[in-house]
């Protein structure tokens, strides 16, 4: 499984590096455990619920979709000017483009 998803646990308040190192070997994730967001169907309020999206990016995602049509790949998402490559990497496992 992508390391980024597991390492995101470090962002949880109270999870220190030592706690993460202790629990990491016991965490088992499958693709079914990751809830995907249908980026071409989700409403703005649904998108903004995701911790890596928020209000500003949700509005930009919907604005782009309304102006340019559906997202077909991550390359379309990169056209949102203020989204960073790091943010895209964090979001990618949670997005569904079809």
Z-matrix of the N, CA and C atoms (Angstrom, degrees):
N
C 1 1.447
C 2 1.520 1 108.40
N 3 1.331 2 117.54 1 147.28
C 4 1.471 3 118.09 2 -178.89
C 5 1.521 4 111.83 3 -54.85
N 6 1.288 5 114.92 4 133.29
C 7 1.460 6 121.18 5 -179.55
C 8 1.517 7 110.75 6 -59.36
N 9 1.323 8 117.74 7 -32.09
C 10 1.454 9 120.28 8 -176.20
C 11 1.519 10 112.47 9 -59.47
N 12 1.315 11 117.68 10 -37.62
C 13 1.466 12 119.63 11 -179.42
C 14 1.519 13 110.25 12 -65.19
N 15 1.311 14 117.16 13 -46.48
C 16 1.461 15 119.76 14 179.14
C 17 1.519 16 111.63 15 -65.77
N 18 1.300 17 117.23 16 -40.78
C 19 1.463 18 119.77 17 -178.63
C 20 1.525 19 111.93 18 -68.83
N 21 1.331 20 117.91 19 -17.94
C 22 1.454 21 120.80 20 177.21
C 23 1.526 22 111.61 21 -64.60
N 24 1.313 23 117.08 22 -18.83
C 25 1.466 24 119.94 23 174.85
C 26 1.520 25 111.55 24 -59.51
N 27 1.316 26 116.75 25 -28.71
C 28 1.464 27 120.91 26 179.54
C 29 1.525 28 111.83 27 -64.72
N 30 1.322 29 116.64 28 -18.82
C 31 1.456 30 120.87 29 -179.86
C 32 1.524 31 112.34 30 -81.81
N 33 1.323 32 117.09 31 -11.65
C 34 1.460 33 120.94 32 179.80
C 35 1.522 34 109.06 33 -73.64
N 36 1.323 35 115.37 34 130.50
C 37 1.463 36 120.09 35 -179.68
C 38 1.530 37 109.75 36 -57.28
N 39 1.325 38 115.39 37 130.26
C 40 1.464 39 120.68 38 178.80
C 41 1.516 40 114.19 39 95.79
N 42 1.324 41 117.72 40 -13.21
C 43 1.465 42 120.28 41 178.34
C 44 1.527 43 107.76 42 -90.34
N 45 1.307 44 115.44 43 100.13
C 46 1.461 45 120.53 44 177.37
C 47 1.523 46 108.88 45 -80.84
N 48 1.316 47 115.91 46 169.41
C 49 1.456 48 119.63 47 178.47
C 50 1.526 49 111.30 48 -60.85
N 51 1.317 50 117.12 49 -38.79
C 52 1.470 51 119.26 50 -179.44
C 53 1.534 52 111.32 51 -68.08
N 54 1.320 53 117.35 52 -38.63
C 55 1.470 54 119.48 53 176.03
C 56 1.518 55 109.67 54 -64.03
N 57 1.326 56 115.73 55 -44.66
C 58 1.472 57 119.84 56 179.27
C 59 1.529 58 110.41 57 -58.33
N 60 1.322 59 117.70 58 -46.40
C 61 1.464 60 121.44 59 -179.68
C 62 1.529 61 111.03 60 -60.70
N 63 1.328 62 117.22 61 -34.97
C 64 1.459 63 121.08 62 179.89
C 65 1.530 64 112.90 63 -73.05
N 66 1.328 65 117.22 64 -37.41
C 67 1.467 66 119.18 65 -175.95
C 68 1.532 67 113.46 66 -91.86
N 69 1.313 68 117.23 67 -22.36
C 70 1.468 69 121.87 68 -176.29
C 71 1.531 70 113.77 69 -49.52
N 72 1.332 71 120.16 70 -46.13
C 73 1.477 72 119.22 71 -178.18
C 74 1.532 73 114.21 72 -63.94
N 75 1.320 74 117.39 73 -17.51
C 76 1.464 75 121.03 74 -175.88
C 77 1.530 76 113.61 75 -98.95
N 78 1.307 77 116.34 76 -3.55
C 79 1.460 78 120.18 77 -178.11
C 80 1.518 79 109.63 78 -87.32
N 81 1.294 80 115.01 79 124.63
C 82 1.463 81 121.64 80 179.24
C 83 1.527 82 108.32 81 -121.12
N 84 1.316 83 116.67 82 120.46
C 85 1.452 84 122.10 83 177.84
C 86 1.512 85 110.14 84 -121.91
N 87 1.307 86 115.42 85 143.15
C 88 1.461 87 120.75 86 171.92
C 89 1.527 88 107.29 87 -119.78
N 90 1.300 89 116.59 88 168.78
C 91 1.462 90 119.91 89 178.69
C 92 1.523 91 110.96 90 -61.69
N 93 1.317 92 116.66 91 -28.80
C 94 1.460 93 120.82 92 179.59
C 95 1.530 94 112.03 93 -69.98
N 96 1.317 95 117.04 94 -21.48
C 97 1.465 96 121.28 95 -179.84
C 98 1.523 97 112.74 96 -75.57
N 99 1.315 98 117.89 97 -19.77
C 100 1.461 99 122.29 98 -176.45
C 101 1.532 100 108.62 99 -94.99
N 102 1.321 101 115.39 100 116.90
C 103 1.461 102 120.45 101 179.73
C 104 1.524 103 109.06 102 -81.48
N 105 1.311 104 116.24 103 121.66
C 106 1.464 105 121.86 104 -178.30
C 107 1.519 106 110.93 105 -90.71
N 108 1.314 107 115.29 106 150.51
C 109 1.459 108 122.87 107 175.88
C 110 1.530 109 107.69 108 -105.92
N 111 1.309 110 116.30 109 124.50
C 112 1.469 111 121.19 110 176.14
C 113 1.525 112 107.37 111 -77.64
N 114 1.313 113 115.80 112 94.85
C 115 1.466 114 121.78 113 -171.43
C 116 1.529 115 113.09 114 -61.62
N 117 1.322 116 117.41 115 -24.62
C 118 1.461 117 120.51 116 179.89
C 119 1.526 118 113.31 117 -89.48
N 120 1.321 119 117.34 118 -5.71
C 121 1.463 120 120.73 119 -177.84
C 122 1.522 121 112.96 120 -122.17
N 123 1.308 122 117.65 121 -24.53
C 124 1.461 123 121.27 122 -174.39
C 125 1.529 124 111.09 123 -67.57
N 126 1.314 125 114.84 124 137.12
C 127 1.459 126 120.87 125 175.76
C 128 1.530 127 109.30 126 -75.11
N 129 1.312 128 115.34 127 161.70
C 130 1.463 129 120.28 128 -178.72
C 131 1.525 130 111.74 129 -56.54
N 132 1.333 131 117.60 130 -42.49
C 133 1.467 132 120.01 131 -178.66
C 134 1.526 133 111.49 132 -66.47
N 135 1.330 134 117.51 133 -29.68
C 136 1.464 135 120.69 134 176.58
C 137 1.532 136 110.52 135 -71.32
N 138 1.319 137 116.39 136 -44.54
C 139 1.453 138 121.39 137 -179.88
C 140 1.526 139 111.56 138 -61.44
N 141 1.318 140 117.02 139 -42.39
C 142 1.462 141 119.84 140 -175.62
C 143 1.517 142 112.89 141 -69.89
N 144 1.317 143 118.43 142 -11.55
C 145 1.463 144 121.42 143 176.82
C 146 1.524 145 111.96 144 -72.48
N 147 1.321 146 116.59 145 -23.89
C 148 1.470 147 119.95 146 -179.10
C 149 1.528 148 108.71 147 -72.32
N 150 1.335 149 117.21 148 133.42
C 151 1.470 150 119.70 149 -175.78
C 152 1.530 151 114.85 150 -62.64
N 153 1.319 152 118.30 151 -21.69
C 154 1.462 153 119.78 152 179.32
C 155 1.533 154 112.49 153 -96.30
N 156 1.314 155 117.75 154 2.31
C 157 1.459 156 119.73 155 -179.63
C 158 1.527 157 110.50 156 -108.21
N 159 1.295 158 118.63 157 -65.44
C 160 1.462 159 120.70 158 -179.66
C 161 1.522 160 112.70 159 72.93
N 162 1.332 161 115.99 160 179.46
C 163 1.466 162 122.09 161 -173.28
C 164 1.523 163 113.84 162 -66.20
N 165 1.318 164 116.68 163 -47.75
C 166 1.472 165 120.76 164 -174.88
C 167 1.534 166 111.49 165 -62.80
N 168 1.319 167 116.57 166 -48.24
C 169 1.463 168 119.77 167 -178.94
C 170 1.522 169 111.15 168 -70.61
N 171 1.335 170 118.05 169 -36.97
C 172 1.465 171 120.92 170 177.15
C 173 1.526 172 110.40 171 -59.02
N 174 1.319 173 116.30 172 -44.46
C 175 1.468 174 120.82 173 178.56
C 176 1.523 175 110.55 174 -62.24
N 177 1.322 176 117.18 175 -41.87
C 178 1.467 177 120.87 176 179.88
C 179 1.524 178 111.37 177 -66.83
N 180 1.324 179 117.48 178 -39.57
C 181 1.469 180 121.42 179 178.80
C 182 1.528 181 110.35 180 -61.67
N 183 1.309 182 116.43 181 -46.91
C 184 1.464 183 120.66 182 -179.22
C 185 1.527 184 110.61 183 -68.89
N 186 1.322 185 118.01 184 -40.64
C 187 1.465 186 121.47 185 178.05
C 188 1.527 187 110.35 186 -58.65
N 189 1.330 188 116.98 187 -49.45
C 190 1.461 189 121.37 188 179.50
C 191 1.525 190 110.22 189 -59.84
N 192 1.324 191 116.19 190 -44.99
C 193 1.476 192 121.02 191 -178.40
C 194 1.523 193 110.28 192 -61.49
N 195 1.329 194 117.45 193 -40.79
C 196 1.467 195 120.66 194 179.84
C 197 1.522 196 112.20 195 -69.13
N 198 1.326 197 117.33 196 -34.08
C 199 1.469 198 121.39 197 -177.63
C 200 1.530 199 113.07 198 -84.61
N 201 1.344 200 116.23 199 -39.50
C 202 1.464 201 120.41 200 -170.35
C 203 1.531 202 114.07 201 -109.68
N 204 1.315 203 117.34 202 -10.66
C 205 1.466 204 120.06 203 -177.15
C 206 1.518 205 110.53 204 97.66
N 207 1.306 206 114.79 205 -175.02
C 208 1.464 207 121.36 206 -175.34
C 209 1.522 208 113.02 207 -61.08
N 210 1.323 209 113.43 208 152.60
C 211 1.461 210 121.38 209 171.49
C 212 1.520 211 107.39 210 -79.69
N 213 1.319 212 116.58 211 133.24
C 214 1.468 213 120.64 212 179.03
C 215 1.520 214 112.41 213 -107.44
N 216 1.319 215 115.83 214 -22.47
C 217 1.466 216 119.99 215 -179.41
C 218 1.524 217 108.69 216 -161.83
N 219 1.307 218 114.08 217 177.27
C 220 1.461 219 120.18 218 178.14
C 221 1.526 220 110.93 219 -62.38
N 222 1.315 221 117.90 220 -26.26
C 223 1.470 222 120.60 221 178.65
C 224 1.520 223 111.93 222 -61.01
N 225 1.328 224 117.46 223 -34.36
C 226 1.462 225 120.24 224 176.52
C 227 1.525 226 110.56 225 -66.81
N 228 1.317 227 116.36 226 -38.55
C 229 1.461 228 120.91 227 179.31
C 230 1.532 229 111.09 228 -64.75
N 231 1.314 230 116.91 229 -33.04
C 232 1.465 231 121.76 230 -179.58
C 233 1.523 232 112.30 231 -65.91
N 234 1.311 233 117.74 232 -14.06
C 235 1.461 234 120.90 233 179.63
C 236 1.529 235 113.00 234 -76.94
N 237 1.327 236 116.29 235 -10.93
C 238 1.461 237 119.39 236 173.57
C 239 1.527 238 105.84 237 -75.94
N 240 1.293 239 116.54 238 114.31
C 241 1.460 240 123.03 239 -167.72
C 242 1.522 241 114.36 240 -55.46
N 243 1.311 242 118.07 241 -42.94
C 244 1.468 243 119.56 242 -171.69
C 245 1.528 244 114.36 243 -90.27
N 246 1.323 245 118.55 244 1.02
C 247 1.463 246 118.81 245 178.46
C 248 1.532 247 108.66 246 -83.13
N 249 1.304 248 115.30 247 128.32
C 250 1.464 249 120.33 248 -176.56
C 251 1.530 250 110.83 249 -86.69
N 252 1.324 251 116.93 250 157.49
C 253 1.466 252 119.72 251 175.17
C 254 1.535 253 112.07 252 -57.67
N 255 1.317 254 116.61 253 -34.74
C 256 1.475 255 120.36 254 179.02
C 257 1.529 256 110.57 255 -65.86
N 258 1.313 257 116.55 256 -41.88
C 259 1.461 258 120.70 257 178.62
C 260 1.533 259 110.53 258 -64.29
N 261 1.312 260 116.23 259 -40.41
C 262 1.466 261 120.12 260 178.44
C 263 1.527 262 110.15 261 -62.84
N 264 1.313 263 117.63 262 -43.92
C 265 1.471 264 121.18 263 179.14
C 266 1.522 265 111.25 264 -59.59
N 267 1.328 266 116.49 265 -40.48
C 268 1.464 267 120.09 266 179.33
C 269 1.530 268 111.31 267 -67.93
N 270 1.323 269 116.16 268 -37.30
C 271 1.466 270 120.87 269 -176.39
C 272 1.525 271 114.16 270 -78.91
N 273 1.311 272 117.45 271 -31.38
C 274 1.453 273 122.15 272 -171.38
C 275 1.527 274 114.87 273 -48.08
N 276 1.324 275 119.75 274 -45.40
C 277 1.464 276 118.42 275 -178.58
C 278 1.529 277 113.70 276 -64.33
N 279 1.323 278 117.19 277 -15.26
C 280 1.465 279 121.36 278 -175.74
C 281 1.526 280 113.73 279 -102.49
N 282 1.325 281 117.46 280 -2.28
C 283 1.459 282 120.76 281 -175.47
C 284 1.526 283 112.32 282 -104.57
N 285 1.317 284 113.57 283 141.73
C 286 1.472 285 121.66 284 175.48
C 287 1.522 286 106.43 285 -121.64
N 288 1.310 287 117.22 286 124.96
C 289 1.459 288 121.38 287 -173.58
C 290 1.528 289 114.74 288 -97.58
N 291 1.313 290 118.72 289 -4.66
C 292 1.473 291 119.11 290 -179.44
C 293 1.494 292 113.29 291 -96.50
